[in-house]
Structures are given as structure tokens and as C-alpha cells.
């Protein structure tokens, strides 16, 4: 019996090793980065640089992210009750212009530009908000006269040199709702994203909101339950306003990776009772479209093992999408002493779970700089082929129509394709992008094979040049499909083939 048990254990270890070591490719996978603007972590690298330099750096960043295989970005537009976009509600960010409240000169709108650049590359852009943080560090810079900490000090909770909006104040909820509504109404963003800063990490809230609780407890007797309900009720309002104003916009949140230690046998920070973060309610009540937990630890971390946390999250996510947050900046540092394949092994493990839909990396500069040669690994292996973001049928399941009149022209240096735009779909959607496939023969057409995707291009383009060399007696077949705003793909496609006989 003992020998049998040893054999079973050895087989299990072998299976896990094979699962993590193999590379599974999929046509649908969310591949994103956080572009952090607070503290000038990712962009702009120099807040005193000219707008022209900032714009050029952002273009370069998008080029490199696209080249690395990314299909989405989380662009931080609100760091401390400020704005990386043209807002009449909150002041321009200090991290953009070195003076809170001062607009870029010459003028440009970073969010509008980011949306344009992302869509040009057929990538999604999610506007990333910090919902409650008002002042990250008192005295770090001068606040604008119209900053909320100046105009509504009664809305502020103070923890040493940290200030935040009071989640229990109904006026605060309406204020945040107004800000999100303004952005989704005026900008063509694909998603709204909230990070993990709810109640503060340290020090933990104690009696700072006791007066708010006494005034606005809504009949809830336990202050901890009330705090969680403050967060949950705002998240539900955000989801509902998105559905009302622009229902195709996605809503997701990135909580701390551990909810309660009892769930995945961890021994870490308990966000349910410290941050009052309650993602299981968001999932159960379907008030988010995706959950993006920050699983920032190694596969075998002694207190918070990725190999334990990932299966637990996969077991609770239901029909909502699970995108894993990876701490690329830590695992790819030169002085990181752990396994050099840690990040790649995590991605491989993700792909063994059908309801793990992708990855988000913190942060963009790690990918842009190809830290640790990780981008080389992505391009040559893990992200060797392009991927489409996964669909969300609860938001939109109606596919677009395919492009029309696909034409091929061949010369000695390659092949040129051109087509006509498709008709508008029954739900009013136009094509937002096209997928170009190349096959060896008509019999080999398989749109589920990502290795056959040549390129995904913005719908403003109806031409494509493929520097593909034809061989003698070789047939080539091109297929072009349409994608709508939620990346539903047309059921039918345009096809053209050519065979060279010499």
C-alpha cells in the first residue's frame, strides 16, 4: 500500500510538472498591463517633459506593448481625486504637469490620446480609477484650490499623512458616480477599472468614521458589515450606471489576492476584514464583468502560494471573467532570487483552468523595458500568436457581419489584400477591427487556430500588405472576419485563394 501511494504521488508531481511546463495556445485570452501614472511609475516618466515628449513616449509604449502581444491596457486616469483627462469636476493631476490643476501646455488630453492609440492597434483601453484615495501623502505637493480635500473637507477621512474620501458618506458615493458617468459618457473607453484601495491598508480604520456610521448606518448594527456594504453598494451603482449609459463598457475590480485565509489555506493579509473588500458578493450579485485579483506571490510561497490561490479563485468566479494580476516588476528584477521561469510558469498554470481568462501585469514599464528578457519569452513562446480578448455573452452575443469583396493581388515581394466594410449588425454595431488569417489550403481553414492569425487591424483599415513569399505549386488562402466592440467575431467570413503553378 505504501508503494502504491508513493507511485500515485510521483504520478501527480509528474502531471503538475507537465502541465506547468507545456505551452498551451488559445485564440481567446486577455493580455494586459497596468499603466500606472501615480508617482510617474510608468507614464509620464518625467512630468516636466514637453507634451510632445510625453506623447511620443506613450506612442512608443503602445508600440512595444502591442509587439509583446498585449491586447489591452489599464490606463490610470484618477490617482488622488485628480484627472489625466479634461475634467470639469476634478483638477488636472500633479503627476501629469507637476502642478495640480494645471493643464498641459500645449494642450492635449491623455485619456483621449490613449484611447485613440489603443484602438488604432485593435487594443482595449480600460480607464483605471482609484475610487477613494484623495491625498497619497500630505505635503508631497500643493493641492489645487478646487481639489475635493479643499472644497469638501467634511468628506475626508484622515490617517496620518494619508487622506481618503469617506465611503460611508452618501454624498461621496454620488460624487464618485458622477465622475465615472462623466468619463463613460465622453470617452470611448472599453472598460472601467477600480484597483484595491478601499479602506486603508495601514493603519487599519478604527474610529475615524464613527460619526459617519452614527449618521448613515442604514440600520446596519455592525460597523464592519456597514463598511463592506458601503463598498458593495457603490460597486453596484457603478455597474448599473454603465448598463444605463453605455452598456458595452466593461467593469472590473482588482482586489488584493487573499480574501480570507480560510479559503485557500493561506497565512497572509486578510482583506475582507481590513480593506473591507468583498469580491465574493460582487461575483455572486453579478455587479462586475471581471475580477482581477492580485496574486503577487510565487507558486510555492510558504504563506500565500499561487498554486493554492489560483484554483480557489477559479472555483468561485462563476460566469464572470477571471484575469490574474501578476507582479512582473518583482519577479523580473535583476536581484530576484527565485525561479527565473516563475512568471512563465504562472501563465502556463492559468491555461490549465478553463475559467481563467487571462493575465494583467504590473506594471507596463517592466514589459516595455523587456526586463529579464520576458518579452522575448512572450514573443517566442507564451504569446507567440495574437489573441482576441474573451467575449462576454451577458453583455453582447450578437456577432457583426463579415467584410465584403475581399480581393488579393500578388507580386514578387508579397500579397496585398483589400476589402469593403461590412453592413451594420442587427444591434447597431459596426466592425471595430478585422482578423486576417492565412491558410495553406481551403481544406485547412480552422478559425480556432491562433497560429493562422496574421494580424488584427483596426476597422479604419480596409487594406493589408502581407510580406509572404509564395512557393511553387503552393496555394495560399486568406480569410478576413469582423470584430465588434466586445470582440464578437463574425460567423461568416470573406475568403480569397491563389495557387501558383510554374
Secondary structure, DSSP 8 states (H G I E B T S, - for coil): -HHHHHHHHHHHHHHHHHHHHS----SB-EEEEEE--GGGSSS-S-TTS-HHHHHHHHHHHHHHHHHTT--EEEEEEESSS-BSS--SSS-B-HHHHSSTT---SS---HHHHHHHHHHHTT-EEEEEE-SSEEESSTTSS---TTSHHHH-GGGEEEETTEEEE-TT-HHHHHHHHHHHHHHHHHS--SEEEE-S-SS-SSS--SSTTHHHHHHH-TT---HHHHHHHHHHHHHHHHHHHHHHH-TTSEEEE--BS-S-HHHHT--S--HHHHT---HHHHHHTT--SEE--B--S-TT-SSS-HHHHHHHHHHH-TTSEEEEEE-HHHHTSTT--S-TTHHHHHHHHHTTSTT--EEEES-HHHHHTTGGGHHHHIIIIITSS--B----TTT--------EEEEEEEETTEEEEEEE-----TTS----EEEEEEESSGGG--TT-GGGEEEEEETT--EEEE-----TT-EEEEEEEEE-TT--B-SS-EEEEEE---
